[in-house]
Amino acid sequence: GNSVTQMEGPVTLSEEAFLTINCTYTATGYPSLFWYVQYPGEGLQLLLKATKADDKGSNKGFEATYRKETTSFHLEKGSVQVSDSAVYFCALSGVSSNTGKLIFGQGTTLQVKP
Amino acid sequence: GAGVSQSPRYKVAKRGQDVALRCDPISGHVSLFWYQQALGQGPEFLTYFQNEAQLDKSGLPSDRFFAERPEGSVSTLKIQRTQQEDSAVYLCASRPTAGEQYFGPGTRLTVT
């Protein structure tokens, strides 16, 4: 079936370190891919997205490239800040139905220490 | 502008009680989604509305779960005869005709 797998957390980094959070997916067809972020006490927010192979989504210094050959959508940031501490969810949509419902990974907690 | 709101934010129910969770989507948003998020997990799809029509309810875990959106705006998720396994955060999201889903803060349901 359609699914998303993320690296387990928590991921603990020092400020200004390089971040990678791995995400791979299994899907029939050609899904759209997303990264959502959940800051403490807040709702889920869309961070970035990519809708076709080789697209790169970017926002707030974060980037992810849709790699069809490796079925991956890894999230990267060159220099993390304490304010980036949050839970990050990889997700896909556009398979199984045309409703746009999202299929999420289990989430990865990022802790950035000063 | 106002985002998606949900109420109550927290709900404690005794096992066997019925609960009703409310979602107020962003005004004018055609699509509305409900998700269930267990502790430490990602959200899982429950059901989808386009205006007042419930077009997909494939994610509802049992017939104790029921959702409605009678006027194509506010939606209510009802859980009858709650069980401990229903304890989770219930998320609502709305979307214009296409594009990004905007999530509410969620309702945390604890069944004791």
Chai-1 contact restraints between the chains, C-beta under 6 A:
chainA,res_idxA,chainB,res_idxB,connection_type,confidence,min_distance_angstrom,max_distance_angstrom,comment,restraint_id
A,G43,B,F103,contact,1.0,0.0,6.0,A-B,restraint_1
A,G43,B,G104,contact,1.0,0.0,6.0,A-B,restraint_2
A,G43,B,P105,contact,1.0,0.0,6.0,A-B,restraint_3
A,L44,B,F103,contact,1.0,0.0,6.0,A-B,restraint_4
A,L46,B,E100,contact,1.0,0.0,6.0,A-B,restraint_5
A,F89,B,G42,contact,1.0,0.0,6.0,A-B,restraint_6
A,T99,B,Y48,contact,1.0,0.0,6.0,A-B,restraint_7
A,T99,B,D56,contact,1.0,0.0,6.0,A-B,restraint_8
A,K101,B,F45,contact,1.0,0.0,6.0,A-B,restraint_9
A,K101,B,Y48,contact,1.0,0.0,6.0,A-B,restraint_10
A,F104,B,G42,contact,1.0,0.0,6.0,A-B,restraint_11
A,F104,B,P43,contact,1.0,0.0,6.0,A-B,restraint_12
A,G105,B,G42,contact,1.0,0.0,6.0,A-B,restraint_13
A,Q106,B,Q41,contact,1.0,0.0,6.0,A-B,restraint_14
A,Q106,B,G42,contact,1.0,0.0,6.0,A-B,restraint_15
A,G107,B,G42,contact,1.0,0.0,6.0,A-B,restraint_16
